[in-house]
Amino acid sequence: MIPKGDVRETVGRPEYKELRRQIAHMFMGILIVLLLKLQFLNQEILFLILIGGGILSLVMCKYHIPVLHKVLAYFERPHDLKHFPGKGSFFLVLGSLLAVVFFQRDIAMAAITIMAVGDAITAVIGTYFGKIKNPLNPSKHLEGTLLAIVFSTIAALFFVDFEKAFWASAVSIIFESLSIRYISRVIDDNVMIPLVAGVVMTWMG
């Protein structure tokens, strides 16, 4: 561990950084759901992971941990790597923890799945294949939003019925698209999506 200084922040081809980041995001979210399903994870363990990750992030703001820094540099946005190392993972775990705390088990797992799949599909399709601007938010692409709803619905069907899966996916992803300019500066979308999806499914009974 060495004091933080001028270290090369980009590892791998930078044009594929967002793709790598979103694949890692989806993998982590699905892994959390799988471990919850197998009862290897619970809210206490998620809380401990969150605290440990937060402490490690604070340490990395001042010191470079060479191997870990290189791994994060392969996935993280340069700004986040400098000011909040591991930001995406931290909020993904926080969103998962809140879903487990507030919602019934199957709804919580469906909500985390929607966050993991929907957020990744929106970003990847929009960034690399998007052509049509989302009329509700010009910074987003319509193809990403629509495909995110489709794939999130399919993924959530492992835990809830079609009606809940579809409406939770549609409302949470559209809400995230509308609010990204404002609310996302205060509430990360990895927290917002599972909470909105969980509320929708719980309200539907």
PyMOL commands that set and color helices and strands:
alter all, ss='L'
color gray80, all
select helices_A, chain A and resi 14-37+43-62+66-75+78-83+87-102+105-128+142-156+162-179+183-185+189-203
alter helices_A, ss='H'
color red, helices_A
select strands_A, chain A and resi 2-3+63-64+133-134+137-141
alter strands_A, ss='S'
color yellow, strands_A
deselect
rebuild
show_as cartoon
